[in-house]
């Protein structure tokens, strides 16, 4: 039997790239998006409590960089269902060996990759196509008071977005920039 998922650890502890296997026949294709048993093997033990879906209309748009503070810190599994995006994880965990480093991964409907974003990691993406659709499997409910963000253009982080940023929400424009006093998220 073919493996349904291939998990690859990135340079940031807990951030994984997931490649899904697709089974095809004359009817079309089938791929599993999530399996508790399989994801448990890489340490994802909390149940998925919320599934979110976003559609981003304009190529070059950035959504992010978002995270929730403890006790509402969340793990996300993000996948692109239509189009393509450059998905980014930034390590904000206090004391982490990779504190303030980032990992970017192209996610697309075609490559069928997902990214696992653990708690204490900011998440965002830039659309590489118009009408890009994302699905998020999340381990904690959305709590507006716990939501924070870092600026997608933060010079200290230095994310190399593949395209010029054509759209950023007013809320995301106000996300904080990292200064020398920032110690990160204590989990």
ABEGO torsion letter per residue (X at the ends): XBBABBBBBBABBGBBBBBBBBBBBAAEBBBBABBAAAAAAAGBABBBABBBBBBBABBGBBBOBBBBBOAABBBBBBBBABEBBBBBBBBABBGBAABGBBBBBBBBAAAGBBBBBBBGBBBBBBBABBGBBBBBBBABBBBAAABBBBBAABAAAGBBBABBBABBBAAAAABBBBBAABAEBBX
